Structures are given as structure tokens and as C-alpha cells.
Amino acid sequence: MHRIRSATAANPAGSVTAERSARLYRIVALLDAGPKTRDQLLRRLNLDVRSFYRDLEKLRRLAVAVVLAEHHYRLEESLDSALSHLPFPDPQLNVHEAIALAKGRTRAHRKLKQQLELITRPRMH
């Protein structure tokens, strides 16, 4: 019997919408500029409290180092490090576009090539 892996098992970040990805990015970018109170973040992000705490929990599950100290949220890692944890929304590429983007030598190129190999590799029955 074959096991089916869920999207979250394969990718602990899970999928995110472009809107949520933008909010997570904005939270991290705001905190990179310096500590902020919850109210400051809510105003700048135009979020309600519930959405803010959901996004904060998502950041923590993604291992982004956001801490609360003396009523201020603070990013305890570099912006580059934090961004390396944030998921990117599905760009809806077709295989041809993905092949074109996979040409290169960076880590991102290798990740894309590995995904393409899973798709294009002949299956043995």
C-alpha cells in the first residue's frame, strides 16, 4: 500500500496565498526596522488582532525568530535569514516555464530541478 504525503508533510510551511505571503513579508520587514508594539504593527499592516496572531503563529511555525519583550515584538535574526524561512506562493508555472527557470547553479535552481525530475522521470511499474 502506498502512503500519500500531505502538502504539509512534504513542506512544513504548507502553501500560502500571495496575500498571506505579502503580510508575512511585511511583518518581518517592519520588525527588521526595529521593535514594534502590537498596536503599531496592527495599524501599519491594517490587520485585526486575530489575523495578526494567526500570522505571528505562522511565522513561529516557520522558525522565524520573532520575540515579544517589554511589550515590543522584535526580529531576532537578520532579514535575509528570516526571508529564507518564508514560503513563496505558487506562481502557477507550466512545465516549460519551470524548465526555463531551472537553468542555473544556485540553490533555488537546484530545488526547481529536483521538482522537475520528480515530474519528468519515467515511472517504473
MOPAC internal coordinates of N, CA, C and O (Angstrom, degrees):
PM7 1SCF
backbone

  N    0.0000 0     0.00 0     0.00 0    0    0    0
  C    1.4476 1     0.00 0     0.00 0    1    0    0
  C    1.5202 1   108.79 1     0.00 0    2    1    0
  O    1.2310 1   120.69 1   -44.20 1    3    2    1
  N    1.3248 1   116.29 1   135.80 1    3    2    1
  C    1.4554 1   121.85 1   179.84 1    5    3    2
  C    1.5168 1   109.77 1   -92.60 1    6    5    3
  O    1.2310 1   121.35 1   -41.33 1    7    6    5
  N    1.3081 1   115.02 1   138.67 1    7    6    5
  C    1.4647 1   120.18 1   175.45 1    9    7    6
  C    1.5123 1   109.01 1   -91.99 1   10    9    7
  O    1.2310 1   120.81 1   -40.00 1   11   10    9
  N    1.2885 1   116.06 1   140.00 1   11   10    9
  C    1.4539 1   121.74 1   175.94 1   13   11   10
  C    1.5093 1   107.74 1   -99.48 1   14   13   11
  O    1.2310 1   121.22 1   -55.90 1   15   14   13
  N    1.3297 1   115.28 1   124.10 1   15   14   13
  C    1.4580 1   120.01 1   179.24 1   17   15   14
  C    1.5118 1   109.03 1   -87.03 1   18   17   15
  O    1.2310 1   121.07 1   -45.39 1   19   18   17
  N    1.3093 1   115.55 1   134.61 1   19   18   17
  C    1.4650 1   119.42 1   176.94 1   21   19   18
  C    1.5101 1   109.49 1   -75.00 1   22   21   19
  O    1.2310 1   120.46 1   -16.33 1   23   22   21
  N    1.3152 1   116.72 1   163.67 1   23   22   21
  C    1.4626 1   121.38 1   178.47 1   25   23   22
  C    1.5236 1   110.50 1   -60.56 1   26   25   23
  O    1.2310 1   120.36 1   143.23 1   27   26   25
  N    1.3257 1   116.92 1   -36.77 1   27   26   25
  C    1.4583 1   118.89 1  -178.20 1   29   27   26
  C    1.5161 1   111.63 1   -75.19 1   30   29   27
  O    1.2310 1   119.78 1   152.31 1   31   30   29
  N    1.3448 1   118.02 1   -27.69 1   31   30   29
  C    1.4616 1   119.47 1   176.33 1   33   31   30
  C    1.5214 1   110.05 1   -70.43 1   34   33   31
  O    1.2310 1   120.54 1   140.17 1   35   34   33
  N    1.3229 1   116.58 1   -39.83 1   35   34   33
  C    1.4574 1   120.63 1   179.42 1   37   35   34
  C    1.5177 1   110.86 1   -73.25 1   38   37   35
  O    1.2310 1   120.83 1   146.65 1   39   38   37
  N    1.3054 1   116.02 1   -33.35 1   39   38   37
  C    1.4593 1   121.67 1  -177.10 1   41   39   38
  C    1.5180 1   107.78 1  -139.40 1   42   41   39
  O    1.2310 1   119.80 1   -77.91 1   43   42   41
  N    1.3429 1   117.98 1   102.09 1   43   42   41
  C    1.4601 1   119.97 1  -176.20 1   45   43   42
  C    1.5236 1   113.70 1   -58.33 1   46   45   43
  O    1.2310 1   120.32 1   158.17 1   47   46   45
  N    1.3155 1   116.99 1   -21.83 1   47   46   45
  C    1.4592 1   119.91 1   178.58 1   49   47   46
  C    1.5201 1   110.57 1   -72.33 1   50   49   47
  O    1.2310 1   120.39 1   155.54 1   51   50   49
  N    1.3173 1   116.86 1   -24.46 1   51   50   49
  C    1.4511 1   119.87 1  -175.30 1   53   51   50
  C    1.5165 1   109.82 1    67.05 1   54   53   51
  O    1.2310 1   121.04 1    -0.33 1   55   54   53
  N    1.2939 1   115.62 1   179.67 1   55   54   53
  C    1.4608 1   117.99 1   178.41 1   57   55   54
  C    1.5260 1   108.87 1   -91.42 1   58   57   55
  O    1.2310 1   121.34 1   -28.09 1   59   58   57
  N    1.2940 1   115.03 1   151.91 1   59   58   57
  C    1.4582 1   120.95 1   177.77 1   61   59   58
  C    1.5200 1   108.92 1  -133.32 1   62   61   59
  O    1.2310 1   121.49 1   -26.76 1   63   62   61
  N    1.3061 1   114.75 1   153.24 1   63   62   61
  C    1.4602 1   119.43 1   175.06 1   65   63   62
  C    1.5226 1   108.97 1   -76.79 1   66   65   63
  O    1.2310 1   120.89 1   -17.23 1   67   66   65
  N    1.3054 1   115.91 1   162.77 1   67   66   65
  C    1.4664 1   120.41 1   176.47 1   69   67   66
  C    1.5275 1   109.98 1   -61.16 1   70   69   67
  O    1.2310 1   120.60 1   142.23 1   71   70   69
  N    1.3237 1   116.46 1   -37.77 1   71   70   69
  C    1.4717 1   120.61 1   179.68 1   73   71   70
  C    1.5274 1   111.47 1   -63.01 1   74   73   71
  O    1.2310 1   120.62 1   135.00 1   75   74   73
  N    1.3427 1   116.43 1   -45.00 1   75   74   73
  C    1.4609 1   118.83 1  -179.66 1   77   75   74
  C    1.5227 1   111.45 1   -69.78 1   78   77   75
  O    1.2310 1   120.46 1   140.90 1   79   78   77
  N    1.3105 1   116.73 1   -39.10 1   79   78   77
  C    1.4534 1   120.29 1   176.69 1   81   79   78
  C    1.5260 1   110.35 1   -58.64 1   82   81   79
  O    1.2310 1   120.43 1   139.21 1   83   82   81
  N    1.3202 1   116.79 1   -40.79 1   83   82   81
  C    1.4655 1   121.45 1   178.43 1   85   83   82
  C    1.5226 1   110.93 1   -64.37 1   86   85   83
  O    1.2310 1   120.30 1   138.42 1   87   86   85
  N    1.3482 1   117.02 1   -41.58 1   87   86   85
  C    1.4697 1   120.09 1   178.70 1   89   87   86
  C    1.5164 1   110.98 1   -64.39 1   90   89   87
  O    1.2310 1   120.00 1   135.34 1   91   90   89
  N    1.3380 1   117.61 1   -44.66 1   91   90   89
  C    1.4664 1   120.77 1   179.63 1   93   91   90
  C    1.5220 1   110.33 1   -61.15 1   94   93   91
  O    1.2310 1   120.92 1   137.59 1   95   94   93
  N    1.3206 1   115.85 1   -42.41 1   95   94   93
  C    1.4657 1   120.28 1   177.74 1   97   95   94
  C    1.5326 1   110.47 1   -61.60 1   98   97   95
  O    1.2310 1   120.29 1   134.75 1   99   98   97
  N    1.3075 1   117.04 1   -45.25 1   99   98   97
  C    1.4665 1   120.51 1  -178.29 1  101   99   98
  C    1.5262 1   111.85 1   -64.02 1  102  101   99
  O    1.2310 1   120.26 1   140.80 1  103  102  101
  N    1.3347 1   117.11 1   -39.20 1  103  102  101
  C    1.4723 1   120.10 1   177.24 1  105  103  102
  C    1.5224 1   109.55 1   -60.48 1  106  105  103
  O    1.2310 1   120.59 1   130.32 1  107  106  105
  N    1.3202 1   116.48 1   -49.68 1  107  106  105
  C    1.4623 1   121.03 1  -178.81 1  109  107  106
  C    1.5321 1   110.48 1   -61.81 1  110  109  107
  O    1.2310 1   120.31 1   135.76 1  111  110  109
  N    1.3161 1   117.01 1   -44.24 1  111  110  109
  C    1.4691 1   120.40 1  -179.48 1  113  111  110
  C    1.5287 1   111.25 1   -64.08 1  114  113  111
  O    1.2310 1   120.02 1   138.65 1  115  114  113
  N    1.3315 1   117.57 1   -41.35 1  115  114  113
  C    1.4634 1   120.23 1   178.03 1  117  115  114
  C    1.5261 1   111.38 1   -63.38 1  118  117  115
  O    1.2310 1   120.75 1   137.86 1  119  118  117
  N    1.3324 1   116.17 1   -42.14 1  119  118  117
  C    1.4602 1   119.59 1  -179.46 1  121  119  118
  C    1.5237 1   111.60 1   -71.18 1  122  121  119
  O    1.2310 1   120.27 1   152.73 1  123  122  121
  N    1.3184 1   117.08 1   -27.27 1  123  122  121
  C    1.4611 1   119.97 1   176.20 1  125  123  122
  C    1.5313 1   110.55 1   -65.16 1  126  125  123
  O    1.2310 1   120.59 1   150.34 1  127  126  125
  N    1.3195 1   116.48 1   -29.66 1  127  126  125
  C    1.4709 1   121.08 1   179.51 1  129  127  126
  C    1.5306 1   111.73 1   -74.97 1  130  129  127
  O    1.2310 1   120.12 1   166.56 1  131  130  129
  N    1.3294 1   117.38 1   -13.44 1  131  130  129
  C    1.4595 1   121.23 1   178.19 1  133  131  130
  C    1.5130 1   111.36 1   142.97 1  134  133  131
  O    1.2310 1   119.82 1   -16.66 1  135  134  133
  N    1.3331 1   117.95 1   163.34 1  135  134  133
  C    1.4591 1   122.30 1  -179.24 1  137  135  134
  C    1.5319 1   111.76 1   -57.77 1  138  137  135
  O    1.2310 1   120.88 1   -35.49 1  139  138  137
  N    1.3295 1   115.91 1   144.51 1  139  138  137
  C    1.4737 1   122.21 1  -179.96 1  141  139  138
  C    1.5237 1   109.11 1  -137.10 1  142  141  139
  O    1.2310 1   120.70 1   -33.38 1  143  142  141
  N    1.3253 1   116.26 1   146.62 1  143  142  141
  C    1.4604 1   120.69 1   172.56 1  145  143  142
  C    1.5230 1   108.58 1   -76.78 1  146  145  143
  O    1.2310 1   121.06 1   -15.65 1  147  146  145
  N    1.3142 1   115.57 1   164.35 1  147  146  145
  C    1.4630 1   119.59 1   176.92 1  149  147  146
  C    1.5192 1   110.31 1   -58.44 1  150  149  147
  O    1.2310 1   120.22 1   134.79 1  151  150  149
  N    1.3261 1   117.18 1   -45.21 1  151  150  149
  C    1.4661 1   119.98 1  -178.82 1  153  151  150
  C    1.5333 1   112.11 1   -61.76 1  154  153  151
  O    1.2310 1   120.14 1   140.58 1  155  154  153
  N    1.3184 1   117.34 1   -39.42 1  155  154  153
  C    1.4646 1   119.98 1   177.14 1  157  155  154
  C    1.5318 1   110.49 1   -61.61 1  158  157  155
  O    1.2310 1   120.84 1   136.42 1  159  158  157
  N    1.3235 1   115.99 1   -43.58 1  159  158  157
  C    1.4667 1   119.71 1   179.97 1  161  159  158
  C    1.5297 1   111.49 1   -66.55 1  162  161  159
  O    1.2310 1   120.62 1   138.36 1  163  162  161
  N    1.3286 1   116.43 1   -41.64 1  163  162  161
  C    1.4684 1   119.70 1   179.68 1  165  163  162
  C    1.5239 1   110.86 1   -60.32 1  166  165  163
  O    1.2310 1   120.86 1   136.24 1  167  166  165
  N    1.3151 1   115.96 1   -43.76 1  167  166  165
  C    1.4805 1   119.70 1   179.40 1  169  167  166
  C    1.5222 1   111.51 1   -65.34 1  170  169  167
  O    1.2310 1   120.56 1   131.54 1  171  170  169
  N    1.3231 1   116.54 1   -48.46 1  171  170  169
  C    1.4728 1   120.41 1  -177.32 1  173  171  170
  C    1.5218 1   112.23 1   -64.62 1  174  173  171
  O    1.2310 1   120.68 1   145.61 1  175  174  173
  N    1.3295 1   116.31 1   -34.39 1  175  174  173
  C    1.4618 1   121.10 1  -177.23 1  177  175  174
  C    1.5248 1   112.95 1   -92.53 1  178  177  175
  O    1.2310 1   120.94 1   169.88 1  179  178  177
  N    1.3361 1   115.80 1   -10.12 1  179  178  177
  C    1.4600 1   121.21 1  -176.37 1  181  179  178
  C    1.5348 1   110.82 1    54.72 1  182  181  179
  O    1.2310 1   121.27 1  -129.02 1  183  182  181
  N    1.3425 1   115.18 1    50.98 1  183  182  181
  C    1.4578 1   122.57 1  -177.97 1  185  183  182
  C    1.5177 1   110.98 1  -117.32 1  186  185  183
  O    1.2310 1   121.13 1   -25.46 1  187  186  185
  N    1.3346 1   115.45 1   154.54 1  187  186  185
  C    1.4582 1   119.29 1   169.33 1  189  187  186
  C    1.5286 1   107.90 1   -87.30 1  190  189  187
  O    1.2310 1   120.63 1   -14.09 1  191  190  189
  N    1.3190 1   116.40 1   165.91 1  191  190  189
  C    1.4674 1   121.79 1  -174.62 1  193  191  190
  C    1.5269 1   111.18 1   -59.92 1  194  193  191
  O    1.2310 1   120.43 1   136.35 1  195  194  193
  N    1.3263 1   116.78 1   -43.65 1  195  194  193
  C    1.4654 1   120.57 1  -177.86 1  197  195  194
  C    1.5248 1   111.40 1   -61.30 1  198  197  195
  O    1.2310 1   119.72 1   134.61 1  199  198  197
  N    1.3168 1   118.14 1   -45.39 1  199  198  197
  C    1.4707 1   121.76 1   179.00 1  201  199  198
  C    1.5280 1   110.67 1   -63.93 1  202  201  199
  O    1.2310 1   120.81 1   140.35 1  203  202  201
  N    1.3307 1   116.06 1   -39.65 1  203  202  201
  C    1.4584 1   120.22 1   178.69 1  205  203  202
  C    1.5314 1   110.54 1   -59.28 1  206  205  203
  O    1.2310 1   120.37 1   131.43 1  207  206  205
  N    1.3351 1   116.90 1   -48.57 1  207  206  205
  C    1.4595 1   119.46 1  -178.07 1  209  207  206
  C    1.5296 1   111.89 1   -67.91 1  210  209  207
  O    1.2310 1   119.65 1   147.45 1  211  210  209
  N    1.3129 1   118.27 1   -32.55 1  211  210  209
  C    1.4688 1   120.79 1   174.52 1  213  211  210
  C    1.5286 1   110.21 1   -63.64 1  214  213  211
  O    1.2310 1   120.63 1   134.73 1  215  214  213
  N    1.3279 1   116.41 1   -45.27 1  215  214  213
  C    1.4635 1   119.65 1   179.29 1  217  215  214
  C    1.5223 1   111.38 1   -66.85 1  218  217  215
  O    1.2310 1   120.33 1   141.86 1  219  218  217
  N    1.3189 1   116.97 1   -38.14 1  219  218  217
  C    1.4616 1   121.10 1   177.51 1  221  219  218
  C    1.5323 1   110.14 1   -62.38 1  222  221  219
  O    1.2310 1   120.60 1   136.32 1  223  222  221
  N    1.3172 1   116.46 1   -43.68 1  223  222  221
  C    1.4683 1   120.38 1   177.87 1  225  223  222
  C    1.5299 1   110.79 1   -63.47 1  226  225  223
  O    1.2310 1   120.18 1   139.98 1  227  226  225
  N    1.3192 1   117.26 1   -40.02 1  227  226  225
  C    1.4655 1   120.93 1   177.57 1  229  227  226
  C    1.5249 1   110.18 1   -61.54 1  230  229  227
  O    1.2310 1   120.12 1   135.50 1  231  230  229
  N    1.3360 1   117.39 1   -44.50 1  231  230  229
  C    1.4613 1   120.70 1   177.94 1  233  231  230
  C    1.5281 1   110.83 1   -58.99 1  234  233  231
  O    1.2310 1   120.52 1   137.79 1  235  234  233
  N    1.3024 1   116.61 1   -42.21 1  235  234  233
  C    1.4674 1   120.17 1  -179.30 1  237  235  234
  C    1.5305 1   111.06 1   -67.19 1  238  237  235
  O    1.2310 1   119.85 1   140.62 1  239  238  237
  N    1.3482 1   117.89 1   -39.38 1  239  238  237
  C    1.4676 1   120.58 1   175.95 1  241  239  238
  C    1.5243 1   111.48 1   -64.87 1  242  241  239
  O    1.2310 1   120.54 1   152.50 1  243  242  241
  N    1.3093 1   116.57 1   -27.50 1  243  242  241
  C    1.4646 1   121.69 1   177.77 1  245  243  242
  C    1.5235 1   112.36 1   -83.14 1  246  245  243
  O    1.2310 1   120.65 1  -179.52 1  247  246  245
  N    1.3229 1   116.36 1     0.48 1  247  246  245
  C    1.4689 1   123.76 1   179.26 1  249  247  246
  C    1.5233 1   112.82 1    70.86 1  250  249  247
  O    1.2310 1   120.26 1  -151.48 1  251  250  249
  N    1.3214 1   117.10 1    28.52 1  251  250  249
  C    1.4600 1   121.06 1   172.03 1  253  251  250
  C    1.5258 1   106.33 1   -83.10 1  254  253  251
  O    1.2310 1   120.48 1   -52.16 1  255  254  253
  N    1.3213 1   116.69 1   127.84 1  255  254  253
  C    1.4655 1   121.94 1  -173.62 1  257  255  254
  C    1.5225 1   111.42 1   -81.79 1  258  257  255
  O    1.2310 1   120.95 1   -96.43 1  259  258  257
  N    1.3349 1   115.78 1    83.57 1  259  258  257
  C    1.4660 1   122.17 1   174.80 1  261  259  258
  C    1.5249 1   106.82 1  -109.07 1  262  261  259
  O    1.2310 1   120.73 1   -54.68 1  263  262  261
  N    1.3213 1   116.22 1   125.32 1  263  262  261
  C    1.4630 1   120.57 1  -179.57 1  265  263  262
  C    1.5260 1   109.97 1  -125.41 1  266  265  263
  O    1.2310 1   121.71 1   -24.07 1  267  266  265
  N    1.3244 1   114.33 1   155.93 1  267  266  265
  C    1.4621 1   121.97 1   175.83 1  269  267  266
  C    1.5229 1   107.00 1  -110.78 1  270  269  267
  O    1.2310 1   120.86 1   -57.66 1  271  270  269
  N    1.3259 1   115.96 1   122.34 1  271  270  269
  C    1.4639 1   121.25 1   177.50 1  273  271  270
  C    1.5258 1   108.15 1  -142.29 1  274  273  271
  O    1.2310 1   121.14 1   -52.90 1  275  274  273
  N    1.3225 1   115.42 1   127.10 1  275  274  273
  C    1.4635 1   121.57 1   178.90 1  277  275  274
  C    1.5292 1   111.93 1    53.63 1  278  277  275
  O    1.2310 1   120.94 1  -134.36 1  279  278  277
  N    1.3310 1   115.81 1    45.64 1  279  278  277
  C    1.4675 1   124.04 1   176.50 1  281  279  278
  C    1.5299 1   114.21 1    66.77 1  282  281  279
  O    1.2310 1   120.35 1  -163.00 1  283  282  281
  N    1.3186 1   116.94 1    17.00 1  283  282  281
  C    1.4611 1   121.51 1   177.89 1  285  283  282
  C    1.5324 1   109.65 1  -126.68 1  286  285  283
  O    1.2310 1   121.26 1   -45.62 1  287  286  285
  N    1.3281 1   115.19 1   134.38 1  287  286  285
  C    1.4599 1   119.87 1   173.34 1  289  287  286
  C    1.5167 1   108.01 1   -85.45 1  290  289  287
  O    1.2310 1   121.70 1   -37.55 1  291  290  289
  N    1.3298 1   114.36 1   142.45 1  291  290  289
  C    1.4573 1   119.95 1  -175.52 1  293  291  290
  C    1.5229 1   108.98 1  -141.01 1  294  293  291
  O    1.2310 1   120.63 1   -37.14 1  295  294  293
  N    1.3216 1   116.41 1   142.86 1  295  294  293
  C    1.4589 1   122.55 1   174.12 1  297  295  294
  C    1.5245 1   107.01 1   -89.32 1  298  297  295
  O    1.2310 1   120.46 1   -58.20 1  299  298  297
  N    1.3266 1   116.73 1   121.80 1  299  298  297
  C    1.4671 1   120.47 1  -176.77 1  301  299  298
  C    1.5164 1   113.01 1  -103.67 1  302  301  299
  O    1.2310 1   120.56 1  -146.96 1  303  302  301
  N    1.3039 1   116.54 1    33.04 1  303  302  301
  C    1.4568 1   122.23 1   174.70 1  305  303  302
  C    1.5157 1   107.04 1  -154.13 1  306  305  303
  O    1.2310 1   120.46 1   -10.39 1  307  306  305
  N    1.3050 1   116.73 1   169.61 1  307  306  305
  C    1.4631 1   119.55 1  -179.49 1  309  307  306
  C    1.5324 1   109.61 1   -69.61 1  310  309  307
  O    1.2310 1   121.12 1   -21.41 1  311  310  309
  N    1.3028 1   115.46 1   158.59 1  311  310  309
  C    1.4572 1   120.34 1   176.85 1  313  311  310
  C    1.5220 1   110.06 1   -59.80 1  314  313  311
  O    1.2310 1   119.78 1   135.91 1  315  314  313
  N    1.3256 1   118.02 1   -44.09 1  315  314  313
  C    1.4680 1   120.83 1   179.06 1  317  315  314
  C    1.5145 1   111.88 1   -58.07 1  318  317  315
  O    1.2310 1   120.68 1   136.65 1  319  318  317
  N    1.3144 1   116.30 1   -43.35 1  319  318  317
  C    1.4616 1   120.47 1   179.29 1  321  319  318
  C    1.5256 1   110.78 1   -64.05 1  322  321  319
  O    1.2310 1   120.31 1   134.96 1  323  322  321
  N    1.3134 1   117.01 1   -45.04 1  323  322  321
  C    1.4651 1   120.85 1   179.42 1  325  323  322
  C    1.5285 1   111.04 1   -62.21 1  326  325  323
  O    1.2310 1   120.53 1   137.16 1  327  326  325
  N    1.3352 1   116.59 1   -42.84 1  327  326  325
  C    1.4676 1   120.16 1  -179.42 1  329  327  326
  C    1.5177 1   111.73 1   -64.22 1  330  329  327
  O    1.2310 1   120.19 1   151.64 1  331  330  329
  N    1.3230 1   117.25 1   -28.36 1  331  330  329
  C    1.4663 1   119.51 1   179.29 1  333  331  330
  C    1.5283 1   112.10 1   -68.06 1  334  333  331
  O    1.2310 1   119.96 1   165.32 1  335  334  333
  N    1.3174 1   117.68 1   -14.68 1  335  334  333
  C    1.4708 1   121.99 1   178.55 1  337  335  334
  C    1.5330 1   113.03 1   -95.13 1  338  337  335
  O    1.2310 1   120.37 1   162.32 1  339  338  337
  N    1.3239 1   116.91 1   -17.68 1  339  338  337
  C    1.4644 1   119.53 1  -174.46 1  341  339  338
  C    1.5150 1   111.60 1   -77.63 1  342  341  339
  O    1.2310 1   120.39 1   -45.06 1  343  342  341
  N    1.3346 1   116.86 1   134.94 1  343  342  341
  C    1.4679 1   120.07 1   177.88 1  345  343  342
  C    1.5233 1   110.74 1   -74.68 1  346  345  343
  O    1.2310 1   121.56 1   -26.49 1  347  346  345
  N    1.2986 1   114.63 1   153.51 1  347  346  345
  C    1.4621 1   121.54 1   177.95 1  349  347  346
  C    1.5150 1   107.32 1  -109.54 1  350  349  347
  O    1.2310 1   119.65 1   -46.13 1  351  350  349
  N    1.3245 1   118.27 1   133.87 1  351  350  349
  C    1.4677 1   119.59 1  -178.85 1  353  351  350
  C    1.5276 1   111.35 1   -65.77 1  354  353  351
  O    1.2310 1   121.01 1   -26.49 1  355  354  353
  N    1.3182 1   115.67 1   153.51 1  355  354  353
  C    1.4571 1   122.19 1   179.81 1  357  355  354
  C    1.5241 1   109.95 1   -60.11 1  358  357  355
  O    1.2310 1   119.79 1   -61.18 1  359  358  357
  N    1.3371 1   118.01 1   118.82 1  359  358  357
  C    1.4679 1   119.77 1  -177.78 1  361  359  358
  C    1.5239 1   113.95 1   -81.59 1  362  361  359
  O    1.2310 1   120.09 1  -177.32 1  363  362  361
  N    1.3424 1   117.43 1     2.68 1  363  362  361
  C    1.4666 1   121.62 1   178.11 1  365  363  362
  C    1.5265 1   112.18 1    58.23 1  366  365  363
  O    1.2310 1   120.65 1  -135.33 1  367  366  365
  N    1.3296 1   116.37 1    44.67 1  367  366  365
  C    1.4528 1   121.42 1   177.41 1  369  367  366
  C    1.5237 1   110.35 1   -76.71 1  370  369  367
  O    1.2310 1   120.68 1   -31.26 1  371  370  369
  N    1.3193 1   116.31 1   148.74 1  371  370  369
  C    1.4566 1   118.47 1   167.86 1  373  371  370
  C    1.5293 1   107.35 1   -90.07 1  374  373  371
  O    1.2310 1   119.90 1    -9.99 1  375  374  373
  N    1.3317 1   117.80 1   170.01 1  375  374  373
  C    1.4628 1   121.01 1  -175.72 1  377  375  374
  C    1.5269 1   111.07 1   -61.00 1  378  377  375
  O    1.2310 1   119.93 1   139.72 1  379  378  377
  N    1.3046 1   117.75 1   -40.28 1  379  378  377
  C    1.4591 1   121.46 1   179.72 1  381  379  378
  C    1.5356 1   110.61 1   -59.29 1  382  381  379
  O    1.2310 1   120.11 1   135.20 1  383  382  381
  N    1.3174 1   117.40 1   -44.80 1  383  382  381
  C    1.4674 1   121.35 1   178.73 1  385  383  382
  C    1.5292 1   111.10 1   -64.35 1  386  385  383
  O    1.2310 1   120.71 1   139.87 1  387  386  385
  N    1.3316 1   116.24 1   -40.13 1  387  386  385
  C    1.4632 1   120.32 1   179.91 1  389  387  386
  C    1.5263 1   110.93 1   -64.98 1  390  389  387
  O    1.2310 1   120.25 1   139.48 1  391  390  389
  N    1.3227 1   117.12 1   -40.52 1  391  390  389
  C    1.4673 1   120.72 1   177.49 1  393  391  390
  C    1.5273 1   109.62 1   -60.95 1  394  393  391
  O    1.2310 1   120.29 1   136.04 1  395  394  393
  N    1.3150 1   117.04 1   -43.96 1  395  394  393
  C    1.4665 1   120.48 1   179.47 1  397  395  394
  C    1.5269 1   111.22 1   -62.20 1  398  397  395
  O    1.2310 1   120.16 1   140.66 1  399  398  397
  N    1.3240 1   117.29 1   -39.34 1  399  398  397
  C    1.4653 1   120.83 1  -179.09 1  401  399  398
  C    1.5298 1   113.10 1   -76.68 1  402  401  399
  O    1.2310 1   119.75 1   160.79 1  403  402  401
  N    1.3237 1   118.09 1   -19.21 1  403  402  401
  C    1.4621 1   121.72 1  -176.19 1  405  403  402
  C    1.5213 1   112.82 1   -79.41 1  406  405  403
  O    1.2310 1   120.00 1   174.92 1  407  406  405
  N    1.3064 1   117.60 1    -5.08 1  407  406  405
  C    1.4663 1   120.57 1  -178.90 1  409  407  406
  C    1.5288 1   109.53 1   -79.73 1  410  409  407
  O    1.2310 1   121.08 1   -67.21 1  411  410  409
  N    1.2907 1   115.55 1   112.79 1  411  410  409
  C    1.4553 1   120.26 1  -179.15 1  413  411  410
  C    1.5089 1   110.63 1   159.23 1  414  413  411
  O    1.2310 1   120.71 1     2.41 1  415  414  413
  N    1.3203 1   116.25 1  -177.59 1  415  414  413
  C    1.4623 1   120.55 1  -173.94 1  417  415  414
  C    1.5174 1   114.27 1  -122.05 1  418  417  415
  O    1.2310 1   119.98 1  -174.70 1  419  418  417
  N    1.3064 1   117.65 1     5.30 1  419  418  417
  C    1.4651 1   119.07 1  -177.90 1  421  419  418
  C    1.5225 1   110.35 1   -81.07 1  422  421  419
  O    1.2310 1   121.38 1    -9.30 1  423  422  421
  N    1.3161 1   114.97 1   170.70 1  423  422  421
  C    1.4704 1   120.84 1   177.58 1  425  423  422
  C    1.5363 1   110.24 1   -60.01 1  426  425  423
  O    1.2310 1   120.61 1   140.20 1  427  426  425
  N    1.3149 1   116.43 1   -39.80 1  427  426  425
  C    1.4669 1   120.38 1   179.52 1  429  427  426
  C    1.5279 1   110.98 1   -63.07 1  430  429  427
  O    1.2310 1   120.73 1   139.40 1  431  430  429
  N    1.3141 1   116.20 1   -40.60 1  431  430  429
  C    1.4635 1   119.76 1   177.75 1  433  431  430
  C    1.5260 1   110.48 1   -62.65 1  434  433  431
  O    1.2310 1   120.55 1   136.72 1  435  434  433
  N    1.3323 1   116.55 1   -43.28 1  435  434  433
  C    1.4743 1   120.44 1   179.80 1  437  435  434
  C    1.5201 1   111.44 1   -63.03 1  438  437  435
  O    1.2310 1   120.27 1   139.83 1  439  438  437
  N    1.3238 1   117.08 1   -40.17 1  439  438  437
  C    1.4657 1   120.07 1   178.70 1  441  439  438
  C    1.5288 1   110.65 1   -62.56 1  442  441  439
  O    1.2310 1   120.82 1   137.30 1  443  442  441
  N    1.3097 1   116.04 1   -42.70 1  443  442  441
  C    1.4566 1   120.27 1   179.65 1  445  443  442
  C    1.5270 1   110.44 1   -66.62 1  446  445  443
  O    1.2310 1   120.14 1   139.06 1  447  446  445
  N    1.3238 1   117.34 1   -40.94 1  447  446  445
  C    1.4706 1   121.29 1   177.81 1  449  447  446
  C    1.5262 1   110.77 1   -60.91 1  450  449  447
  O    1.2310 1   119.98 1   138.71 1  451  450  449
  N    1.3233 1   117.64 1   -41.29 1  451  450  449
  C    1.4592 1   121.11 1   179.24 1  453  451  450
  C    1.5307 1   111.14 1   -62.58 1  454  453  451
  O    1.2310 1   120.73 1   137.94 1  455  454  453
  N    1.3221 1   116.22 1   -42.06 1  455  454  453
  C    1.4690 1   119.94 1   176.95 1  457  455  454
  C    1.5270 1   110.70 1   -62.20 1  458  457  455
  O    1.2310 1   120.90 1   136.81 1  459  458  457
  N    1.3169 1   115.89 1   -43.19 1  459  458  457
  C    1.4632 1   119.88 1   179.30 1  461  459  458
  C    1.5265 1   111.50 1   -62.97 1  462  461  459
  O    1.2310 1   120.34 1   141.08 1  463  462  461
  N    1.3214 1   116.96 1   -38.92 1  463  462  461
  C    1.4617 1   120.28 1   178.24 1  465  463  462
  C    1.5176 1   111.15 1   -62.18 1  466  465  463
  O    1.2310 1   120.03 1   141.80 1  467  466  465
  N    1.3116 1   117.54 1   -38.20 1  467  466  465
  C    1.4669 1   120.48 1   177.41 1  469  467  466
  C    1.5283 1   111.71 1   -63.46 1  470  469  467
  O    1.2310 1   121.14 1   146.40 1  471  470  469
  N    1.3120 1   115.43 1   -33.60 1  471  470  469
  C    1.4634 1   120.60 1  -178.51 1  473  471  470
  C    1.5268 1   111.49 1   -80.51 1  474  473  471
  O    1.2310 1   120.27 1   137.62 1  475  474  473
  N    1.3227 1   117.10 1   -42.38 1  475  474  473
  C    1.4618 1   120.69 1  -170.61 1  477  475  474
  C    1.5226 1   114.57 1   -94.77 1  478  477  475
  O    1.2310 1   119.69 1   167.69 1  479  478  477
  N    1.3275 1   118.19 1   -12.31 1  479  478  477
  C    1.4684 1   121.54 1  -179.21 1  481  479  478
  C    1.5241 1   109.62 1   -65.65 1  482  481  479
  O    1.2310 1   120.42 1   -46.39 1  483  482  481
  N    1.3416 1   116.81 1   133.61 1  483  482  481
  C    1.4825 1   118.75 1   176.73 1  485  483  482
  C    1.5292 1   109.88 1   -63.15 1  486  485  483
  O    1.2310 1   121.11 1   -39.62 1  487  486  485
  N    1.2985 1   115.48 1   140.38 1  487  486  485
  C    1.4774 1   121.75 1   180.00 1  489  487  486
  C    1.5158 1   109.93 1   -91.32 1  490  489  487
  O    1.2310 1   120.59 1   -42.66 1  491  490  489
  N    1.3293 1   116.49 1   137.34 1  491  490  489
  C    1.4623 1   121.75 1   174.68 1  493  491  490
  C    1.5197 1   107.83 1   -95.90 1  494  493  491
  O    1.2310 1   120.33 1   -49.03 1  495  494  493
  N    1.3068 1   116.97 1   130.97 1  495  494  493
  C    1.4749 1   120.35 1   179.71 1  497  495  494
  C    1.4814 1   111.47 1  -102.25 1  498  497  495
  O    1.2310 1   120.10 1   180.00 1  499  498  497

